Amino acid sequence: MSLKTFRGGIHPPEYKEPTRDLPIEHVPTPTSVVIHLTQAIGAQNQPLVKVGDRVVKGQMIGDVQACPAATVHASITGIVKKIEPAPQSNLKDGIAIFIEADGTDETAYMAPLDAFACSREEAIKRLRDAGIVGMGGASFPTDVKLAPPADKPIDIIIANGAECEPYLTIDYRTMMESPADVVEGLAIAAHIVGAKKAYIAIESNKADAVPVIEKQFAGHSHGILMGTIIAATKYPEGGEKMLIKAVTGREVPSKGLPFDIGVICQNVGTLKAIKEAFVDGKPLIERGFTVSGGACTTPKNLYAPIGTVIADLIPGVIQISDDVRKVIFGGPMMGVAVPSLQTPVAKGTSGILFFTAAESKQYEERLCIRCGRCADACSAQLMPMLLNAALLSNDLDHADAIGLIDCFECGACSYVCPARIPLTQRFKLGKDLLRNQRAKEARHGK
């Protein structure tokens, strides 16, 4: 059987075996949570509560009249103790609301809403009110993603079940344990954007999820033409542009977005959250994530309230060894190493990895030998060695001209580089510098 795939990519060790077949465990309600006001790409939320207020699970506690933005909600019922900066998984000390549980489980969910009977405007508002964001790691507000410009009709929507990052298995477990929710959420998303076709893309190493998903089509497709696609097991197969190319054959243009070619892609965890927002009235206040790594002695798939602090999971839920040297939020390729165990679970937390010293080895950067391995690995069809040279020369304009913004920071180039050049980190910094330069030029009318 020919598997769908794309040009480039790499095959790192999967490391999924420790958690692949472990059911998702629900974490007991923590005694406290730390909920950052901003957990999505977009504007900074403002608190809707003050210190001393009692809040109820599901109550909106942060919002802003701006777009894009994603509302935040109390994930437990209790008392607001503090509103102040706290460590965040994006390495910024963002403003957070500290809530102490009061021992009750009162909820303030929204009323259910029939996505197939309400107006499109009502559906988009429900997504915003529920605070749903992309749960594959990007954390882009879903209400914005499912409201493309009127001149960009969508005919295909793809459920991203590739989960190509090593170690992570939470999406696989979600498909195996909640397939009806995933398919229902996919049908709702397809209906909102007007797509007539919907595909669930799954890597070949998770092909046993295909019949589990397909069994739900009859009862949950709501007239949407649905199918499954088995993609090759390759990193970064789950990258949005890569998966779209593999599934549809269409290519997102340089500096473009998927809606430019009539496609929208949503993570399977996001689709489950969409179903819960409409059918159950539940905002995004909990999420699943994989806990693994060489320094984790109890690898698991967990489901916990947003704002649960890592330290509060140790040792009751998670046990780690004494030789832990690095903690990563997300996967090893695109995740972020956090400096503190006081970092809380966020909407975009797909994994928490505990690495030993051997797994966290730092290498000395050497000179580029022009081998071309980075170009072979680049799924965005860029020339990383040329981008690197441009950035080392502080030539942002040239870096922009040869595709810097099209890099989506998958890390494949850094992984294969024999000179151990931190290409991905350099490109991240370069993109930030370029955006700042363009913003400065715009302010000065250049």
C-alpha positions in Angstrom: 0.0 0.0 0.0 1.3 3.4 -1.0 1.4 5.8 2.0 0.7 9.5 1.8 3.7 11.7 2.5 5.7 14.7 1.5 9.2 15.6 0.4 12.0 15.7 3.0 11.6 14.8 6.6 13.5 12.6 9.0 13.0 9.3 11.0 14.1 9.9 14.6 13.5 7.1 17.2 9.8 7.1 18.1 10.1 6.4 21.9 6.3 5.9 22.0 6.3 2.3 23.4 6.2 3.3 27.1 2.8 5.1 26.8 1.3 3.9 23.6 -1.0 1.3 25.2 -1.6 3.1 28.5 -5.2 4.5 28.9 -5.5 8.1 29.8 -5.6 8.7 33.6 -7.7 11.5 35.0 -5.7 13.5 37.5 -7.5 14.2 40.8 -8.6 17.8 41.3 -5.5 19.7 42.5 -5.6 21.8 45.6 -4.7 24.8 43.5 -4.1 25.9 39.9 -2.2 28.7 38.2 -4.1 29.8 35.1 -2.3 32.2 32.8 -4.5 34.9 31.3 -3.1 34.5 27.8 -2.6 30.9 26.5 -3.0 31.5 22.8 -1.5 33.4 19.9 -3.1 36.9 20.1 -4.0 39.6 22.5 -3.4 39.7 26.2 -6.5 38.9 28.2 -7.7 41.0 31.1 -8.8 39.5 34.4 -12.6 39.3 34.9 -12.2 38.5 38.6 -10.3 39.9 41.6 -8.4 38.6 44.6 -10.9 37.1 47.1 -13.5 36.2 44.5 -15.0 32.7 44.5 -14.9 31.2 41.0 -16.7 28.2 39.7 -15.3 25.5 37.4 -16.0 26.6 33.8 -16.5 30.3 34.7 -14.8 32.7 32.3 -12.1 34.6 34.2 -10.1 36.3 31.4 -11.2 38.0 28.2 -10.3 40.9 25.9 -12.1 42.7 23.1 -9.6 41.9 20.5 -8.9 39.4 17.7 -7.2 37.0 17.7 -7.6 36.1 21.4 -8.8 33.1 23.5 -10.8 33.4 26.7 -9.7 31.5 29.8 -11.8 29.8 32.4 -11.5 28.5 36.0 -10.6 24.8 35.8 -11.5 24.2 39.5 -14.0 25.8 41.9 -12.4 27.9 44.7 -11.0 31.3 45.8 -8.8 33.6 43.8 -5.7 34.0 46.0 -3.4 36.0 43.7 -3.2 37.7 40.3 0.5 38.1 39.4 3.3 37.0 37.0 4.2 33.3 37.1 6.4 31.0 35.0 4.9 30.0 31.7 5.7 27.3 29.2 6.5 29.9 26.6 9.3 31.1 28.8 7.6 34.3 29.6 6.4 35.3 33.1 2.8 36.1 32.1 0.1 37.3 34.4 -1.7 34.4 36.0 -4.7 33.9 38.3 -3.9 31.6 41.3 -7.0 29.7 42.5 -7.2 27.6 45.6 -9.8 24.8 45.6 -12.6 25.0 48.2 -13.4 21.3 48.1 -16.5 21.5 46.0 -17.1 20.6 42.3 -19.7 23.1 41.3 -19.7 23.9 37.6 -20.7 26.9 35.4 -20.8 25.3 32.0 -22.7 26.9 29.0 -26.0 25.5 27.8 -25.6 22.9 25.0 -25.8 24.4 21.5 -26.9 22.5 18.3 -24.1 23.3 15.9 -26.2 22.1 13.0 -29.2 24.3 13.8 -27.6 27.5 15.0 -26.2 30.2 12.8 -22.6 30.4 11.8 -22.1 33.5 13.9 -23.5 31.7 16.9 -21.2 28.7 16.3 -18.1 31.0 16.0 -19.2 32.8 19.2 -19.5 29.5 21.0 -15.9 28.5 20.0 -14.7 31.9 21.3 -16.7 31.7 24.6 -15.3 28.2 25.1 -11.7 29.4 24.7 -10.8 26.7 22.3 -7.4 26.8 20.7 -5.3 24.5 18.6 -4.2 21.7 21.0 -1.4 20.3 18.8 0.9 22.9 20.2 0.3 26.1 18.1 -2.5 27.4 20.4 -4.1 29.5 17.6 -7.7 30.5 18.5 -10.1 28.1 16.9 -12.9 30.6 16.4 -10.6 32.6 14.1 -9.3 29.5 12.3 -12.8 28.4 11.5 -13.8 31.8 10.2 -11.7 32.3 7.0 -12.3 35.3 4.8 -15.4 35.1 2.7 -13.4 34.9 -0.5 -11.6 31.8 0.7 -14.1 29.0 0.5 -13.1 25.7 2.3 -13.9 22.4 0.6 -11.7 20.1 2.7 -11.1 19.8 6.4 -8.4 17.5 7.9 -8.3 16.0 11.3 -4.7 15.8 12.3 -4.0 12.5 14.0 -0.5 12.1 12.8 1.2 12.9 16.1 4.7 12.6 14.6 6.7 14.0 17.6 8.7 11.3 19.4 7.4 10.2 22.9 3.9 11.7 22.5 0.9 9.4 22.4 -2.0 11.5 23.8 -3.6 12.0 20.3 -3.4 8.3 19.6 -5.1 7.5 23.0 -7.7 10.2 22.3 -8.6 8.5 19.0 -8.7 5.1 20.6 -10.7 6.1 23.7 -12.9 9.0 22.4 -13.4 8.3 18.7 -17.1 9.4 18.7 -16.1 12.8 20.1 -13.3 13.3 17.5 -15.7 12.4 14.6 -18.5 14.6 16.1 -16.1 17.5 16.5 -14.9 17.0 12.9 -18.4 17.1 11.6 -19.1 20.3 13.6 -16.0 22.0 12.3 -16.7 20.9 8.7 -20.3 22.2 9.0 -19.1 25.6 10.3 -16.7 26.2 7.4 -18.9 24.6 4.8 -16.5 21.8 3.9 -18.1 18.9 2.1 -15.2 16.5 2.6 -13.4 15.6 5.9 -10.4 13.3 6.3 -8.8 12.0 9.4 -5.1 11.5 8.8 -3.2 8.9 10.9 0.4 7.8 10.6 1.0 4.2 9.7 2.4 3.4 13.2 -1.1 4.1 14.5 -3.1 2.4 11.8 -5.0 0.3 14.4 -6.9 3.6 15.2 -8.4 3.6 11.7 -11.1 1.0 12.2 -11.9 2.5 15.6 -12.5 5.9 14.0 -14.3 4.6 10.9 -16.8 2.8 13.1 -18.1 6.2 14.2 -18.8 7.6 10.8 -22.3 6.3 10.5 -23.6 7.9 13.7 -21.6 11.1 13.8 -20.7 12.3 10.3 -24.0 14.4 9.9 -23.9 14.0 6.1 -20.3 15.1 5.7 -18.3 12.8 3.4 -15.7 11.4 5.7 -12.7 9.1 5.2 -9.4 8.1 6.8 -5.9 8.6 5.3 -2.9 6.5 6.4 0.2 8.7 6.2 3.8 7.5 6.3 5.5 7.5 9.7 7.9 10.3 9.2 8.7 13.5 11.0 7.2 16.2 10.6 4.2 14.4 9.0 1.9 16.2 11.5 3.1 19.6 10.4 0.0 21.4 9.0 1.5 22.2 5.6 3.1 18.8 5.3 -0.1 16.9 6.1 -2.1 19.0 3.7 0.3 18.2 0.9 0.3 14.5 1.8 -3.5 14.3 2.0 -4.6 16.6 -0.8 -1.6 17.1 -3.0 -2.1 20.9 -2.6 0.7 23.2 -1.5 0.2 26.1 0.8 1.9 29.1 -1.0 4.9 30.8 0.5 3.8 33.1 3.4 0.3 31.8 2.8 -2.2 29.9 4.9 -4.1 26.7 4.4 -7.4 28.6 3.6 -5.6 30.0 0.6 -6.0 26.5 -1.0 -9.4 25.7 0.5 -8.2 23.5 3.4 -8.4 23.7 7.2 -6.5 21.4 9.5 -7.4 20.7 13.1 -5.8 18.5 15.8 -7.9 15.6 17.0 -7.7 16.9 20.6 -9.1 20.2 19.4 -12.0 18.4 17.7 -12.8 16.6 20.9 -12.9 20.0 22.7 -15.2 21.4 19.9 -17.6 18.6 20.5 -17.6 19.2 24.3 -18.2 22.9 23.8 -21.3 22.4 21.7 -22.8 19.1 23.0 -21.8 19.5 26.7 -21.4 23.2 27.0 -17.9 22.7 28.5 -15.2 25.3 27.9 -11.6 24.2 27.4 -10.6 23.8 31.1 -8.8 20.4 30.9 -6.6 18.6 28.5 -4.7 15.4 27.9 -0.9 15.1 27.6 1.8 12.5 27.7 4.4 12.2 30.5 7.5 10.4 29.5 11.3 10.6 29.1 14.3 8.7 30.5 14.0 10.4 33.9 10.3 9.6 34.2 9.9 6.3 36.0 6.1 6.3 35.6 5.4 7.2 32.0 1.7 8.0 31.5 -1.0 9.6 29.5 -2.8 12.1 31.8 -5.9 14.3 31.6 -5.6 17.3 34.0 -7.2 20.7 34.7 -5.5 23.6 32.9 -3.3 25.3 35.4 -2.1 22.2 37.2 1.5 22.8 38.3 4.1 20.1 37.4 5.5 20.1 41.0 2.0 19.2 42.3 2.0 16.0 40.2 5.2 14.8 41.8 5.4 12.3 43.4 1.7 11.5 43.8 0.9 11.1 40.1 4.4 11.2 38.4 7.6 9.8 39.7 11.0 11.0 38.4 14.5 9.9 39.0 17.3 11.9 40.7 19.2 12.4 37.4 16.5 14.5 35.7 18.3 17.4 34.0 15.7 18.9 31.6 12.0 19.3 31.6 10.3 19.9 28.2 6.8 21.0 27.5 5.7 19.5 24.2 7.8 17.1 22.2 11.6 16.9 21.9 11.6 18.4 18.4 9.4 21.4 18.8 8.9 21.6 22.6 10.3 24.1 25.1 12.6 23.4 28.0 11.1 25.1 31.1 13.3 26.4 33.9 10.9 25.6 36.8 8.7 22.7 38.1 6.3 25.5 39.0 5.3 25.8 35.4 1.6 24.9 34.9 -0.2 22.9 32.3 -1.5 25.2 29.5 -3.9 24.7 26.7 -1.1 23.9 24.3 0.7 21.3 26.5 0.7 18.1 24.6 3.5 16.5 26.6 5.8 16.9 29.6 9.1 15.1 29.1 11.7 14.5 31.8 15.2 14.0 30.4 18.4 12.7 32.0 21.8 14.3 31.5 22.6 11.8 28.7 19.4 12.8 26.9 20.1 16.5 27.4 23.7 16.6 26.2 24.9 19.9 24.8 27.1 20.0 21.7 29.7 22.5 20.6 28.8 24.3 17.3 31.3 23.8 14.5 31.6 25.3 11.0 29.1 24.4 8.3 30.7 21.8 6.0 28.1 22.4 3.2 27.0 18.8 3.2 23.4 19.6 2.3 21.7 17.3 4.8 19.7 20.1 6.2 18.2 20.9 2.8 17.4 17.2 2.2 15.6 17.1 5.6 13.7 20.4 5.2 10.0 19.6 4.5 9.4 23.3 3.7 11.9 23.0 0.8 14.1 25.7 2.2 17.9 25.9 2.1 18.8 26.1 5.8 22.5 26.5 5.2 21.8 29.7 3.2 19.4 31.0 5.8 22.0 30.4 8.5 24.6 32.3 6.5 22.3 35.3 6.0 21.4 35.5 9.7 25.1 35.2 10.7 25.7 38.2 8.4 22.7 40.1 9.9 21.1 40.3 6.5 17.5 39.9 7.4 16.2 41.1 4.1 18.0 38.3 2.3 16.9 35.8 4.8 13.3 37.0 4.2 13.8 36.7 0.5 14.9 33.1 0.7 12.0 32.0 2.9 12.8 32.5 6.5 9.2 33.1 7.4 8.2 29.8 5.8 10.3 27.9 8.3 7.9 26.4 10.9 10.7 25.4 13.3 10.3 21.6 13.2 13.9 21.1 14.1 14.7 18.5 11.4 17.6 20.6 10.1 19.2 20.8 13.5 18.7 17.1 14.1 20.7 16.0 11.0 23.4 18.7 11.1 26.8 17.0 11.6 28.3 20.4 12.7 25.7 20.7 15.5 24.7 24.1 14.3 21.6 25.3 16.3 19.8 26.1 13.0 16.2 26.0 14.4 17.0 28.2 17.4 18.8 30.7 15.1 15.8 30.7 12.7 13.4 31.4 15.6 15.4 34.3 16.7 15.8 35.5 13.1 12.0 35.5 12.6 11.5 37.5 15.7 14.1 40.0 14.6 12.5 40.2 11.1 9.1 40.8 12.5 10.4 43.5 14.7 12.2 45.1 11.8 9.1 45.0 9.6 7.0 46.5 12.4 9.5 49.3 12.9 9.5 50.0 9.1 5.7 50.1 9.1 5.6 52.6 12.0 8.0 54.8 10.1 6.2 54.4 6.7 8.9 52.6 5.0 
